[in-house]
Amino acid sequence: MLFFYLEKFVNKKNGALIFLTGRANEVDKILSLAIDTDEYITKPFNARELTILARNLLSRTILIMHPEKTQ
């Protein structure tokens, strides 16, 4: 059910989506990636890894939304 709602709001032009969940089964991961989430991370997770992933996604999102910032 959650995937149904997320699919309606995911828009690559408006940002990035990191899916952080306790559900590690393959079906949930495939559904998440099918609606175009950027990352699917299961608990337990490494906080430093999550921070770096978020920073990288934010950087890419800013470059996509504001291509003039590449110079």
N, C-alpha and C positions, 0 to 999 in steps of 0.2 A: 504493500500500500504506500509506503514512504517513497518508493521509486516512482510511482505514478505522479505524486505531487512534485517531486524534485525535477522530473523530466519537463514539467511545464515551466519551471523557473530557471533552469540551466540555460545560460546564453553566453557563449564564448566571447562575445563582443563586450560584455559587461563585467567580466571578472573571471575568477578561477574558483574551483571547488575542490577542497580536500575532504574526502570522506573518512572520518575517524570513528571507528566502531569496534565493538566487542564481538561482532559476528564475523567469523573467519571462514565461513563456508564458501565454496567455489561459486555457487549460484548467486549469492549476494554480490560477490566481487564482479562477476560477469555482468550482472544487471547494472551495477554502478558504472562500470566502464562503458556499457552500451549507451548510457544516457550522457556520455561524454564528460564524466568527472575527470579531473586531472590526476588525482592520486587516491588510492584506496589503502588506508593504513589501519591495521588491527591492533588492539590492545594485547599485551603490553607493548608500548612503543617507546622509542628513544626520543627524549625531549629535544636533544640537539639535532637529531635527524629531522624531526618535524619542523623545527625552527628554520633550518637550512632549506627544506622543501618549500616552506611558506615564503621565505625571502626570494627564492628563485622564481616561484610562480608570480609573486607580486612584481618582480622586475620585468618578467616577460609580458605580463598583463599591461603594465604601464607603457612598454614599448609598442604593444599592439594598439592601445587606445590613443597614444600620443607619439606617432612615429617621428615627429620633429625633435624629440628628446634623444634621438640616436646620435646626434652630432655634438 
